[in-house]
Structure formats: structure tokens, C-alpha cells
Amino acid sequence: MPIRDLLRKSGFFSEAIALVSTDGTIDTPNQSFADQFGVAPEALAGRRLDALAAASAGAIQEYLRACAASADIVQGSLILRRRADAIAMQARGVAYPPQAAPSASQVLLRLVTTREERDARADPKHDAGQWAQIEASLRRQSQILEVTLASIGDAVIVTDVQGRITFVNAVAETLTGWPAHEAQQRTLTDVFHVVNERTRIAIENPVAKVLHTGTITGLCNHTLLIARDGRDIPIDDSAAPIRLPNGELFGVVLVFRDITEQRRSEHARAWLAAIIECSDDAIISKTLAGYITSWNPGAVRLFGYAPEEVIGKSITTIVPPERLHEESEVLERLRRGERVEHFETVRLRKDGTRVDVSLTVSPVRDEHGEIVGASKIARDITERKRSERLLREADQRKDEFLATLAHELRNPLGAMRSAAAMLCGAEHVSAERQTAAEILTRQMRQMKRLVDDLLDVSRIGAGRVELQQELIDLGALLRGVEASLRATFESAHQELSVRLPQDAIWVHGDRTRLVQVFANLLHNANKYTPHGGRITAHLAREGAEAVVRIEDTGIGIPAGMEAQLFELFKQAERSRRRSSDGLGIGLALAKRLVDLHDGRIEVHSDGEDRGSEFTVRLPLSAPPTEAASAPTGESASEDRVPRRILIADDNKDAAASLGMLLDLMGHTTRVVHDGFEAVTAAEELRPEVVIMDLGMPRMDGYEAARQIAARPWADSVLLVALTGWGQPADRARAEQAGFHRHLVKPVEPDELRAVLANLRPHAQG
């Protein structure tokens, strides 16, 4: 029969017995149990046993938990109320059912009044062995309690009512620095020395406070434990009284923990909160569904919404409709655990205006490492974007200005170059005129080089230069540069020598650009070496590099200036012996071109008036195969064949001088001065070659070339653009218009002869 039915059965138990839950709720009392309180059994069912306590309701709960945890009978003393009286009772409790210990949820409780207990003790038939069982059970409970206190993660110190330590667990040993065997029987203040973190004043002994008040006492905030070795350990938690079942104070338990990491976390959170609060950037958090969960003052300033206006709403509130796909892509990356950095986009303000922002979005994880949301930092980059736009516009205007400047300079240079070449090629020219023509030619070449360098520096700086790589015999290239500059050095009465190894040294590079590099370095040596000086170029192989050293006996470089020479528009201090030192772009351009070839350029000087040495190092390449290096067999004899040539240029001096030069070469020429005239003259002359400027009145060269190329008879006509516009975009536009060659003013006579030697229109150059 179930225990509840037995308890309800009248007279079955003469003792006062009840089935009680471990939380103190009376489940089923028998009649004798109810008689102890002068009420009917049904009046007690469902009531709390601790509500009947005359003292220490907490002691009843502790006692019931001890009974539920023990497989043996546990004795206790309870003081309960019966109407206006307080009755001292002895209790005997056992876990129910017994096999459920140590985690039973109910206790079978028997109450015996003190008088009944004395009568039972006077009865010779009293079971004296029962007390031995009770004592053994209590010892086991004490052992269980000590093991429990020893194994918990907090520090625990137990004292008696005199404040002397009776128990210290391992955590408390570690924090205080006192081993348990040394701490026992000492007063708490000997072992547990606590002060205020800010004032360093000792805090009241928590055990003394509990003994005085009889209640649980929490430690003060900002409490530091001074360990035995002098360490400061921030702690918190509380002290509580320990009472016997009869309510008598038995001791104090002090539980505390090291909160160093917690304090650090609090400080970190406080710093983070302060940073977020005062940040000029918008700092926003959102869920993985895109709903806003926090909105800092920076976000208020940037987007115009108050926190209460947007928290709980979708982040798409500030996303323009055409950019909604960005948010989906960002959320998808966050779900994969990725971080989105410096993503530049546009967002909407409350007033409908748009703002350029840079976003950094990071996933937010919970304590289990699961991604639960995102933190977004939005920075206003409106001013930066505006500055970039202005810089682009300024850069574009600069390029346009330089291109226009080059065009305007090249036009007169073209006329002058043709005239000088005509003078040099004319018969019976006096020595004085020949010398003047040579001087004019040298100075025009120098002017052309300066213009080209200026444009190249701009293009390289903007990353618009593409190298036309080929396998190059570096020695042959240097011999060519020497030949082209020899007249310049001779006019300065300088000795120029190029020393080459017996075997060819090959590199991969852009022939035109490498010629530019070494021509600039030799021009630099020429410019800064006095008359009668010596310039030597050495080529050698060193490891995996081709090395060119250009030495001069010039004015040298002041100490500390070497590194600055390769900066744009930077020059060594102008020498008193020179009136003009150029623009300061030649060396900067040489360095940038060498860098593009994966090489490096260095300079050394022993000081002023002790010369300079510039060294260029380029990666070596394997020599070409025999088939690749074989000559093409192309003949250049065709440049002697007379051609019918139409010249169109609105610069009359340039057109006339070019016409006279070509006439001297044996060709038949006709000169016109605009595109409309060029189309008409081409129809009459049926030329083999049309050399035409691009920018002309009435009809420009592009349209004129298209119309001439459309004529049925013009399939074999070579269309040559001769212009001051030399940018890559200009070349591309000329090719689209139908031009087969693009020459930049001033053109060298040899270059012109090479073009006329090969009239195949398809060979674009």
C-alpha cells in the first residue's frame, strides 16, 4: 500500500509522521502529526513546514536537504509553533524512498516532543543503537559538506562563533597564500586581510559583522584582499551564518572569489562604451536578419536618425534602393564568419541626401562561438571622395595642359627640324651655315627630349605606361645611344667612350624606354661635366644582372644629396659654373623606367668636383635562338624610290619646310593647309603617301583620313599622322581613323626615310 494511504489510515501510525517535500511543502500528514498543531490533517496538506517554525525557518530547509541526501536516519531539533506556544521537538527524517538518496525529492519525517524523547530514553526497551546511527550519519554529512566546499570554484573559509578558522578550501589557500593547516584556529583577520581599493583603509571583519547581526553580509565594493605575499586581489561575495537545527548560531561561512578578470572586462567594456559614445564614426550593431540593435551618437550625427527612430528597424532604412543587394551580400559573408573591411558605398540620411561612407562590418559571436549579429562602423568619406575627385580633375587638367603644351612646342620644332635637315642636306652650304644647322639640330633634339620626358613622367606617375618587351642586345643599344649623342659631346669637347664586353649581354625590355634611360644618364653627365671632361660607359655581367656604369669627371654631388637626385624636380645645388640645369626630371624618369624593368639605379660620388658614377642593374635574359636572331632580309633600298606625297598641315612653316626636305630627298610633294583641301588634293594627285596633321581647320585630320581611305583608289595609300599630339589615346584615335603610322613632331629625317622605305599600309607603327 502506498505510504500516502498508510498515513491517511486512522490509527495505523501512533507517532506524528508526515511526507514532506525537500522544499518544505507538507505533502501528506497523519492524524498524530496534525494533532501536534491542533488542526485537521487536510488543513496542513500543502502548507510549508518552515511557516510553522517558531525560529530559524532556514534551519528546517537545511535539515530536510540533509535528510534527502542521506541513506540513514538523520536527527534534528526543531522549534515549531502550536497556536501561541513554541514547542521544542526532536525530528527524525529519512529520504523517501530510501534508495533515492542522495537526491531524493521527499522526506519521511517523524516528530517527537522533548517529553516523549525523555520518556523514550527512560524506557529500557529504547533502541540505544539508533543514536549511534544518527551520529554516524551526521559525520557522513559533515564529510560530504567538507568535500563539497573543497571542490567548488569559489574560495571558502569557515569560522566558529569566536571567529576562529575551522576550514579553508584549496581556492582560499591559493588566494590568501595561507595553507589550511596554518590557517586553522587563527582569527579571520590574520588570514583574510581586506582593504578598500581606493583608500587602502581596512574593511570591517565580515565574520564579526555576521556574528553581530546574525544575517548574511555582502562585502563592500572595491574590496582588495591583501594576500600573504603582498599581492592585491580584487574580490567580492558574502559571509553567512551557520545555525544548528534549533536555530543556534554555530559559525560563519565566508565565500569569496577573485574578480580580477571580471574587473578587467568591466574596465574594457567601460573604455569601449566611452569610445563608442564619443566616436565620430557611426557604430551600429544589427542582427543577422539585418535589424538594428544599437545606434551610437556618431550614427545620429551621420545619418540624422535618433536611436528610438531606428532601433528595431531594418538596416535597409539607410540603404539606397539600387544598393539593397549590397546588404544581402554583406549579411551572407557575415554568416560565413567573414569580416568586410573598408567597403566604400553610399548610404541615405534621414533628410534623403546621400553620403559616401566606408564600411567595416565584423561578425558578433555569443559565448558558444555562434554568430548572432554584426557590428558595423561607417565612416563619412564625403570630403575624401571630393578631394579625390578634385585631384582627378586636376590631374586630368594637368595632362591636358601638358599634352597641349607638347603639341604647341612640337609644331614649331617640326618646322625647325625640317629646315635644319634641309640645310644640312643642301649642296654648296658654307661651313658657317652647316655649323649653324648642326647647332640648331642638337638644340631641337634637346628640346624634344625635355618635352618627351615631361609627358613620360606624368604618364608613369599615373600608371599609364605599358612596356613593349623584346629581347635586346644591351651592348648594341648602348652603341646606338652613343652614336646619336656623339655630336653633342663633341660640341662640348668631351671624351665619350663606351666599353663593351666581348660577348653580347641580353635583357628583356622596352627598347625605346631603355634608350631613354641611358640617353638621360649620358645627357646628365654631359650637362654636369666641364669642357674637356671624360665620360665612360661600362657594360658588364655581374651574377644574374647586366650592369651599366656611367662615370664622369664632372662637378660631383654634395654629401647627402645622392638619394634626392631621383626625386621629381629635385636637383643638386645649382653650380655657380652653370646657368641652366634643366627641369630636374631626367633622373627621376630614368629611375621610374628602370623600376618598371624590375631593375634598380644607384649613384655614387666622392664629393664636389670629384665626378659621379651612375649604375643601372637589369635582370639578365638568355640569348636568343639562332632562328630568332637571324636577319629578316628586308631591304631598305626602297627609300631611294621617288614617291608622290601629299602634305597637309595648318602650320605653314612646318608644311613648307617638310615639303622642301622631301623634295631634296627626291620625292614629289604637294602642300595644303586643312583637311578639306587635303581630301580634294588627294582626289587630284592620287598620292602614294599622305602626311597629315591632326588638328586642322574646316576638317580635322581624323575626318580627312577617313574620307581619303574610303576612296576606291586609296587601298595602297600610306596614311601618316604627323602631329604634336603624342599620347597613347591620340595614337589609338588616329589608328581608328585609318592612319597607318603615327609620327610625333619633330620627326627625324632618318625616321621619315624608314617610313617611306616601306609603304605597306598594314604595318602599323
C-alpha positions in Angstrom: 0.0 0.0 0.0 1.4 3.5 -0.9 2.8 5.5 2.1 0.3 8.2 1.5 -2.6 5.8 2.0 -1.0 4.4 5.2 -0.6 7.9 6.6 -4.2 8.7 5.9 -5.4 5.4 7.5 -6.6 6.3 11.0 -4.6 4.8 13.8 -2.1 3.0 11.6 0.8 5.1 13.0 0.7 6.3 16.6 3.7 8.6 16.1 3.5 12.0 14.4 4.6 11.3 10.8 4.4 13.3 7.6 5.6 13.0 4.0 7.4 16.4 3.3 9.0 17.7 0.1 12.6 18.8 0.3 11.5 22.3 -0.4 9.4 22.2 2.9 5.9 21.6 1.5 3.8 19.2 3.6 2.5 16.5 1.2 0.6 14.1 3.5 0.5 14.3 7.3 -1.1 11.6 9.5 -3.6 12.4 12.3 -0.9 12.3 15.1 1.2 14.8 13.1 -1.8 17.2 12.7 -2.7 16.8 16.4 0.7 18.3 17.3 -0.6 21.6 15.9 -4.2 21.2 16.8 -5.6 21.2 13.3 -7.1 18.6 10.9 -4.6 16.7 8.6 -6.2 18.3 5.5 -5.5 21.8 6.9 -1.8 21.0 6.9 -1.5 19.4 3.4 0.1 21.8 1.0 1.4 24.2 3.7 5.1 25.0 4.2 6.7 23.3 7.2 9.0 26.3 7.7 5.9 28.5 8.0 5.3 26.6 11.3 8.7 27.4 12.6 9.0 29.5 15.8 12.6 30.2 15.0 15.1 29.8 12.1 12.9 28.7 9.1 16.1 28.3 7.2 17.3 25.6 9.5 14.3 23.5 8.6 15.2 23.6 4.9 18.8 22.8 5.6 17.7 19.8 7.8 15.3 18.5 5.1 18.0 18.7 2.4 20.3 16.7 4.7 17.7 14.0 5.2 17.1 13.7 1.4 20.8 13.3 0.9 21.3 10.5 3.5 20.5 6.8 3.3 20.3 6.7 7.1 18.0 8.4 9.7 19.0 12.0 10.4 18.1 13.5 13.7 17.4 17.2 14.2 16.0 19.7 16.7 13.1 21.9 15.5 11.2 24.6 17.4 7.6 24.8 16.0 4.5 26.8 16.8 1.3 25.3 18.2 -1.2 28.1 18.5 0.5 30.6 20.8 3.1 28.2 22.1 6.6 27.3 20.9 7.3 23.5 21.2 10.8 22.0 21.0 10.7 18.8 19.1 13.2 16.2 18.1 12.9 15.2 14.4 14.0 12.0 12.7 14.0 12.2 8.9 14.9 9.7 6.2 15.0 10.0 2.4 11.9 8.7 0.7 12.1 6.3 -0.9 15.4 5.4 0.8 17.0 4.2 -2.5 16.5 7.7 -3.9 19.2 9.2 -1.7 21.3 11.4 -2.1 18.9 13.2 -4.5 15.5 12.3 -3.1 12.8 14.8 -3.5 10.8 13.9 -0.4 11.5 13.1 3.3 9.5 10.9 5.7 9.5 12.9 8.9 8.8 11.8 12.4 8.3 14.4 15.2 8.8 13.6 18.9 8.2 16.1 21.7 11.0 16.7 24.2 9.0 14.9 26.9 8.3 11.9 24.6 12.0 11.8 23.9 12.9 11.7 27.6 10.3 9.0 28.2 11.7 7.0 25.3 15.2 7.4 26.8 13.9 6.1 30.2 12.3 3.1 28.5 14.8 0.2 28.9 13.5 -1.1 25.6 14.7 2.2 23.8 16.9 1.4 20.8 20.2 2.7 22.0 21.8 1.8 18.7 19.7 4.4 17.0 21.9 7.2 18.4 25.0 5.6 17.0 23.3 5.5 13.6 22.4 9.2 13.9 26.0 10.2 14.9 27.4 8.2 12.0 25.0 9.8 9.6 25.9 13.3 10.9 29.6 12.5 10.5 29.0 11.5 6.9 27.0 14.6 6.3 29.9 16.7 7.7 32.3 14.9 5.4 30.1 15.4 2.4 29.9 19.1 3.3 33.6 19.4 3.5 34.2 17.7 0.2 31.6 19.9 -1.4 33.2 23.1 -0.1 36.6 21.9 -1.1 35.6 21.2 -4.7 33.6 24.4 -5.6 35.3 27.1 -7.7 34.9 29.8 -5.1 37.2 30.4 -2.1 35.5 29.2 1.2 36.6 29.9 4.8 34.5 28.6 7.8 34.9 30.0 11.3 33.4 29.2 14.7 31.4 31.7 16.8 34.6 33.1 18.2 35.8 34.0 14.7 38.5 31.3 14.6 39.0 29.5 11.3 37.9 25.9 11.2 38.0 25.2 7.5 39.8 26.6 4.4 39.3 25.2 0.9 42.0 25.0 -1.8 40.9 28.1 -3.6 41.0 30.1 -0.4 44.5 28.7 0.2 45.6 30.0 -3.2 44.1 33.4 -2.9 45.2 34.2 0.7 48.5 32.4 0.5 47.8 30.6 3.7 47.8 26.7 3.8 44.8 25.2 5.6 46.9 23.7 8.4 48.5 27.1 9.2 45.2 29.0 8.9 43.1 26.8 11.2 42.4 28.2 14.7 43.7 31.6 13.6 41.4 34.5 13.7 39.9 35.5 10.4 41.8 38.9 10.4 45.1 37.1 10.5 44.4 35.3 7.2 41.7 37.4 5.5 43.1 40.9 5.3 40.9 43.2 3.2 41.1 46.9 2.4 39.2 49.5 0.3 40.8 49.6 -3.1 40.8 53.4 -3.3 41.5 54.5 0.3 43.6 51.4 1.4 41.7 51.6 4.7 40.9 48.2 6.4 37.3 47.0 5.9 35.2 45.7 8.9 35.7 42.0 9.6 32.8 40.3 7.8 32.6 37.4 10.3 32.3 39.9 13.2 29.5 41.6 11.3 27.6 38.3 10.8 28.1 37.3 14.4 26.8 40.7 15.5 23.8 40.9 13.1 23.1 37.2 12.6 22.3 37.9 8.9 24.0 37.4 5.6 26.5 40.2 4.9 27.9 41.2 1.5 31.5 42.6 1.1 31.9 46.2 0.2 32.5 47.3 -3.3 36.1 47.9 -4.4 37.4 45.4 -1.9 41.0 44.2 -2.1 42.4 41.1 -0.5 46.0 41.6 0.6 47.5 38.1 0.2 50.2 36.8 2.4 52.9 37.6 -0.2 51.6 41.1 -0.6 49.6 40.7 -3.8 46.5 42.8 -4.2 43.5 40.7 -5.4 40.1 42.4 -6.0 37.3 40.1 -4.6 33.6 40.1 -3.9 30.9 37.9 -2.4 29.5 37.4 1.1 29.5 35.9 4.6 26.6 34.0 6.1 25.7 32.5 9.5 25.7 28.7 10.1 23.0 27.6 12.5 22.1 24.3 14.3 18.7 22.8 13.7 17.5 24.5 16.8 18.5 27.9 15.4 21.5 28.3 17.5 24.4 30.2 15.7 27.2 27.7 15.2 29.7 29.6 13.0 30.1 31.7 9.8 30.9 30.7 6.2 32.8 33.2 4.1 32.6 32.7 0.3 34.7 35.0 -2.0 36.2 34.9 -5.5 38.9 36.6 -7.4 37.3 39.2 -9.8 40.5 40.4 -11.5 39.3 39.2 -14.9 35.8 40.5 -14.3 37.3 43.9 -13.3 39.4 43.9 -16.5 36.3 43.1 -18.5 34.4 45.8 -16.8 37.1 48.3 -17.5 37.4 47.1 -21.1 33.6 47.5 -21.5 33.7 50.9 -20.0 36.5 52.0 -22.3 34.7 50.5 -25.3 31.5 52.2 -24.3 33.3 55.6 -23.9 35.0 55.1 -27.3 31.7 54.2 -29.0 30.0 57.1 -27.3 32.5 59.8 -28.4 33.5 58.3 -31.8 32.9 60.5 -34.8 32.2 57.3 -36.8 28.8 55.7 -36.8 28.9 52.4 -34.8 25.9 50.3 -35.3 25.0 46.7 -34.3 22.5 44.5 -36.0 21.1 41.0 -36.1 21.8 38.5 -38.8 18.4 39.4 -40.1 19.5 43.0 -40.6 17.6 44.6 -37.7 19.3 47.4 -35.8 20.1 46.7 -32.1 22.3 49.7 -31.2 23.0 53.2 -32.6 25.7 55.5 -31.2 25.8 59.3 -31.3 28.2 59.1 -34.3 25.4 57.4 -36.2 23.0 60.1 -35.1 25.3 62.8 -36.5 26.0 60.9 -39.7 22.5 59.7 -40.6 20.2 62.1 -38.7 18.1 59.4 -37.0 17.7 59.3 -33.2 18.2 55.8 -31.7 14.5 55.4 -30.9 13.7 56.0 -34.6 15.8 53.2 -36.0 16.5 50.6 -33.3 14.4 47.5 -34.1 14.1 48.6 -37.7 15.9 47.1 -40.7 19.3 48.4 -41.7 17.9 48.9 -45.2 16.3 52.1 -43.8 19.6 53.8 -44.7 20.4 51.8 -47.9 19.5 53.3 -51.3 17.1 51.1 -53.3 19.6 50.4 -56.0 22.2 49.2 -53.4 20.0 46.7 -51.5 21.9 43.8 -53.0 25.0 45.0 -51.1 23.3 44.4 -47.8 22.3 40.9 -48.7 25.9 40.2 -49.9 27.4 41.6 -46.6 25.0 39.6 -44.4 25.8 36.4 -46.4 29.6 37.0 -45.8 28.9 37.6 -42.1 27.1 34.3 -41.8 30.2 32.6 -43.2 32.2 34.3 -40.5 34.0 36.8 -42.8 34.9 40.3 -42.0 34.1 43.1 -44.5 36.7 45.8 -44.5 36.8 49.3 -46.0 33.8 48.7 -48.3 33.1 52.0 -49.9 29.5 52.7 -50.8 26.7 55.2 -50.5 24.0 55.4 -47.8 20.9 57.6 -47.1 20.4 60.2 -44.5 17.1 60.9 -42.8 16.6 64.0 -45.0 17.0 61.9 -48.1 20.5 63.2 -49.0 23.2 60.7 -49.8 26.6 60.3 -48.1 29.7 58.5 -49.2 30.8 56.0 -46.5 33.5 53.4 -45.9 32.1 50.4 -44.0 33.8 47.8 -41.8 31.5 45.1 -40.7 32.5 42.3 -38.3 30.6 39.2 -37.1 29.5 39.2 -33.4 29.6 35.8 -31.6 27.9 34.6 -28.4 29.6 32.7 -25.6 29.4 29.5 -27.6 31.1 31.0 -30.6 27.9 31.1 -32.7 27.5 34.2 -34.9 24.5 36.1 -33.7 24.9 39.5 -35.2 27.2 42.1 -36.7 29.0 45.3 -35.6 29.2 47.9 -38.3 31.5 51.0 -38.4 30.5 53.6 -41.0 32.9 56.5 -41.7 32.0 59.6 -43.6 34.3 59.8 -46.6 32.5 62.6 -48.4 35.4 65.0 -48.1 37.9 62.4 -49.1 35.9 61.5 -52.2 35.6 65.2 -53.0 39.3 65.6 -52.7 39.9 62.5 -54.8 37.6 63.9 -57.4 39.3 67.3 -57.4 42.7 65.6 -57.6 41.5 63.5 -60.6 40.1 66.6 -62.3 43.4 68.5 -61.5 45.4 65.6 -62.8 43.3 65.4 -65.9 43.7 69.2 -66.4 47.4 68.8 -65.9 47.6 66.0 -68.5 45.5 68.1 -70.9 47.8 71.1 -70.3 51.0 69.1 -70.8 49.6 67.5 -73.9 48.6 70.9 -75.3 51.9 72.4 -74.3 53.8 69.5 -76.0 51.6 70.0 -79.1 52.3 73.7 -79.2 56.0 73.2 -78.7 56.3 70.4 -81.2 54.7 72.2 -84.0 57.4 74.9 -84.4 60.0 72.3 -83.6 58.8 70.3 -86.5 59.2 73.2 -88.9 62.7 74.0 -87.5 63.8 70.4 -87.7 62.8 70.1 -91.3 64.5 73.4 -92.1 67.7 72.3 -90.3 67.8 69.0 -92.1 67.2 70.7 -95.4 70.2 73.0 -94.7 72.4 70.1 -93.7 71.4 68.2 -96.9 71.8 71.1 -99.3 74.7 71.3 -101.7 77.3 74.0 -101.5 76.4 75.1 -98.0 79.0 77.2 -96.3 80.8 75.8 -93.2 79.2 78.5 -91.1 75.7 77.6 -92.2 76.5 73.9 -91.8 77.7 74.6 -88.2 74.6 76.6 -87.5 72.3 73.9 -88.8 74.1 71.3 -86.6 73.7 73.5 -83.6 70.0 74.0 -84.4 69.5 70.3 -84.8 71.2 69.5 -81.4 69.2 72.1 -79.5 65.9 70.9 -81.1 66.7 67.3 -80.1 67.3 68.5 -76.6 64.0 70.4 -76.6 62.2 67.4 -77.9 63.8 65.2 -75.2 62.6 67.6 -72.5 59.1 67.6 -73.8 59.0 63.8 -74.1 60.4 63.4 -70.6 57.9 65.8 -69.1 55.0 63.8 -70.6 56.5 60.4 -69.7 56.9 61.4 -66.0 53.2 62.3 -66.0 52.2 59.0 -67.7 54.4 56.8 -65.5 53.1 58.6 -62.3 49.5 57.8 -63.4 50.4 54.2 -64.3 49.6 54.6 -68.0 52.9 53.3 -69.4 53.0 49.8 -70.8 56.4 48.4 -71.8 56.7 46.8 -75.2 59.0 44.0 -74.2 61.5 42.4 -76.5 64.9 40.7 -76.3 67.6 43.3 -76.5 71.4 43.2 -77.0 72.3 45.8 -74.4 75.7 46.5 -76.0 74.2 47.2 -79.4 71.7 49.5 -77.7 74.4 51.4 -76.0 76.4 51.8 -79.2 73.3 53.3 -80.8 72.8 55.8 -78.0 76.5 56.7 -78.2 76.2 57.4 -82.0 73.1 59.6 -81.5 74.8 61.7 -78.8 78.3 61.8 -80.1 77.9 65.2 -81.8 76.5 66.7 -78.5 79.6 65.5 -76.6 82.0 66.6 -79.4 80.5 70.1 -79.3 81.3 70.3 -75.6 84.8 69.0 -76.3 84.2 66.0 -74.0 85.5 62.5 -74.5 82.8 59.8 -74.6 83.7 56.2 -74.6 81.6 53.0 -74.4 83.4 49.9 -73.2 81.6 46.6 -74.0 82.4 43.0 -73.2 83.4 40.6 -76.0 80.1 38.6 -75.6 76.7 40.0 -76.1 74.6 40.7 -72.9 70.9 40.3 -73.4 68.0 41.7 -71.4 64.2 41.8 -71.8 62.9 45.3 -72.1 61.3 48.1 -74.0 63.9 49.3 -76.5 62.6 52.9 -76.7 62.4 53.2 -72.9 65.9 51.8 -72.3 67.3 54.2 -74.9 65.6 56.9 -72.9 67.2 55.8 -69.7 70.8 55.7 -71.0 70.3 58.9 -73.1 69.1 60.7 -70.0 72.0 59.5 -67.9 74.5 60.5 -70.6 72.9 63.8 -71.1 73.1 64.3 -67.3 76.8 63.5 -67.4 77.3 65.9 -70.4 75.5 68.7 -68.6 77.5 68.5 -65.4 80.9 67.7 -66.8 83.1 70.7 -67.8 84.6 71.1 -71.3 87.5 68.7 -71.8 85.9 66.2 -69.3 85.6 62.5 -69.8 82.5 60.3 -69.7 82.8 56.5 -69.8 80.0 53.9 -70.1 80.9 50.3 -69.0 78.8 47.3 -69.6 79.4 44.1 -67.6 77.8 40.9 -66.4 77.6 40.5 -62.6 75.8 37.4 -61.4 72.3 37.4 -62.8 72.4 41.1 -63.7 73.5 43.2 -66.6 75.3 46.2 -65.1 75.9 49.6 -66.8 78.1 52.1 -65.1 78.3 55.6 -66.4 81.3 57.6 -64.9 82.1 61.2 -65.4 84.8 63.7 -64.3 82.2 66.3 -63.6 81.3 68.6 -60.7 80.2 65.6 -58.5 77.5 65.5 -55.9 77.5 67.2 -52.4 77.4 64.7 -49.5 73.9 63.6 -48.6 72.3 64.6 -51.9 72.6 61.3 -53.7 69.2 59.9 -52.6 67.4 63.1 -53.5 68.6 63.2 -57.1 65.9 60.7 -58.2 63.1 62.8 -56.9 61.0 64.6 -59.4 62.1 68.2 -59.9 64.9 67.7 -57.4 68.4 68.8 -58.3 71.7 69.1 -56.6 72.5 72.7 -55.7 73.0 74.7 -58.8 76.6 75.2 -59.6 77.9 78.7 -60.0 79.6 77.4 -63.2 76.2 76.6 -64.8 73.5 78.9 -65.8 70.9 76.2 -66.6 70.4 72.8 -65.1 67.2 71.6 -66.8 63.9 70.7 -65.2 65.1 68.1 -62.8 63.0 65.3 -64.3 65.6 63.3 -66.3 67.0 61.2 -63.4 63.5 60.8 -61.9 62.2 59.5 -65.2 65.3 57.2 -65.6 64.7 55.6 -62.2 61.0 55.1 -62.8 61.7 53.4 -66.1 64.4 51.2 -64.6 61.9 50.2 -61.8 59.4 49.2 -64.5 62.0 46.8 -65.9 62.5 45.2 -62.4 65.9 46.8 -62.2 67.5 49.4 -59.9 69.6 52.5 -60.3 72.2 53.8 -57.9 74.5 56.8 -57.7 77.8 57.4 -56.0 80.1 60.4 -55.8 83.2 61.1 -53.7 82.1 64.7 -53.3 82.1 68.0 -55.1 84.4 68.3 -58.1 85.2 64.6 -57.9 82.9 63.2 -60.5 79.9 60.9 -60.3 79.0 57.3 -61.1 75.5 56.1 -62.0 74.9 52.4 -62.0 71.9 50.6 -63.7 71.2 47.0 -62.9 68.8 44.9 -65.0 67.9 41.2 -64.9 69.8 39.1 -67.4 68.0 37.1 -70.1 69.0 34.1 -72.0 70.4 34.8 -75.5 68.0 34.4 -78.5 68.0 31.2 -80.5 69.7 31.2 -83.9 66.4 31.4 -85.7 65.1 34.2 -83.7 68.3 36.3 -84.2 68.5 35.7 -88.0 68.1 38.9 -90.1 64.8 39.3 -91.8 66.4 40.2 -95.1 64.1 43.2 -95.5 65.7 45.7 -97.9 65.9 49.4 -97.2 66.7 50.3 -100.8 63.2 51.4 -101.4 63.8 54.7 -99.6 65.5 55.9 -102.8 62.3 55.4 -104.9 60.6 58.8 -105.6 57.1 59.0 -104.1 54.0 61.2 -104.7 53.5 62.7 -101.3 50.6 64.9 -100.1 51.4 67.1 -97.0 48.6 68.7 -95.0 49.4 70.9 -92.0 47.8 74.2 -90.9 51.3 75.3 -89.7 52.5 76.7 -92.9 56.2 76.9 -91.9 56.1 73.2 -90.8 54.3 72.2 -94.0 56.7 74.2 -96.3 59.9 73.0 -94.6 58.8 69.4 -94.7 57.9 69.7 -98.3 61.3 71.2 -99.2 63.0 68.4 -97.2 61.1 65.7 -99.0 61.8 67.4 -102.3 65.5 67.3 -101.6 65.1 63.6 -100.9 63.8 63.3 -104.5 60.1 63.0 -103.8 57.2 64.9 -105.5 55.2 66.8 -102.9 52.1 68.9 -102.7 51.3 71.1 -99.6 47.8 72.0 -98.4 46.7 73.6 -95.0 43.4 72.0 -93.9 41.6 68.7 -94.1 39.1 69.8 -96.7 41.9 70.8 -99.1 43.7 67.5 -98.3 40.7 65.4 -99.5 40.3 67.5 -102.7 44.1 67.4 -103.4 44.2 63.7 -102.8 41.5 63.1 -105.4 43.6 65.0 -107.9 47.1 63.9 -107.0 46.3 60.2 -106.2 49.3 60.2 -103.8 51.2 57.2 -102.6 51.7 58.8 -99.2 49.6 61.3 -97.2 51.5 63.0 -94.3 48.8 64.9 -92.4 48.5 66.9 -89.2 45.5 66.0 -87.0 44.3 69.4 -85.7 43.4 71.5 -88.7 40.6 74.0 -89.5 37.4 73.2 -91.5 38.1 69.5 -91.4 40.5 67.8 -89.0 43.0 65.1 -89.9 40.9 62.3 -88.5 37.9 63.0 -90.8 40.2 63.7 -93.8 41.9 60.4 -93.3 38.5 58.6 -93.1 37.3 60.2 -96.3 40.6 59.5 -98.2 40.7 55.9 -97.1 37.1 55.4 -98.3 38.2 56.2 -101.9 38.4 53.2 -104.2 41.8 54.1 -105.4 43.2 54.6 -101.9 43.8 50.9 -100.9 47.5 51.2 -101.2 47.9 54.8 -99.9 50.0 55.1 -96.8 48.3 57.5 -94.3 50.8 59.0 -91.9 49.8 61.2 -89.0 52.5 63.8 -88.2 51.3 65.7 -85.1 52.2 67.3 -81.9 49.7 65.1 -80.1 51.6 62.0 -78.9 49.6 60.5 -76.0 48.5 56.8 -76.3 44.9 58.0 -76.6 45.9 60.1 -79.6 47.6 57.2 -81.3 44.6 54.9 -80.7 42.3 57.5 -82.2 44.5 58.0 -85.2 44.5 54.3 -85.8 40.7 54.1 -85.6 40.5 57.0 -88.2 42.6 54.9 -90.7 46.1 56.1 -90.2 48.9 53.5 -90.7 51.7 55.4 -89.0 51.7 57.9 -86.1 54.8 60.2 -86.0 55.4 62.9 -83.4 56.9 66.3 -84.3 59.7 67.0 -84.7 60.4 63.9 -86.8 64.0 62.9 -87.6 64.8 62.6 -91.3 66.1 59.1 -90.8 62.7 58.1 -89.2 60.9 59.6 -92.2 63.1 57.7 -94.7 62.4 54.5 -92.8 58.6 55.1 -93.2 58.9 55.9 -96.9 61.1 52.8 -97.4 58.1 50.5 -96.6 54.8 51.6 -98.0 52.8 48.6 -96.7 49.8 50.2 -95.1 49.1 47.3 -92.8 52.4 47.6 -90.9 51.1 49.9 -88.1 53.9 51.8 -86.3 
